Amino acid sequence: MGAEIIRTPTSAKYSTPESNIGVANQLLHEIPNSHILGQVCIHQSICHLTIIKALQVVVVVAAAAATAVVVVHVVVVVVVVVVVVVHVVLIVVVVCVVVIVVVVW
């Protein structure tokens, strides 16, 4: 999806530029139309838009996952039906062989 992972040292203090907050603030100024997702929001409208966009992404991912689950279930049902049909055919063949053996003897 084009994401880049930037690692920060866990030993970096909160107020230093090397910390996760420092790097996030630096990227916020470097990347246009970027936002920091966090627990506290200075601009309430940005937080609401960010939360709505995040929920939309979750809904899209959930819908795709649900579709994949339905497809898997359909494939499983088809496989089960094929296995049942094969077993019925085998039973019919065995019964026919038994009838032929009994009649011929």
Secondary structure as GFF3:
##gff-version 3
##sequence-region A 1 105
A	DSSP	alpha_helix	20	30	.	.	.	ID=ss1
A	DSSP	alpha_helix	44	104	.	.	.	ID=ss2
###
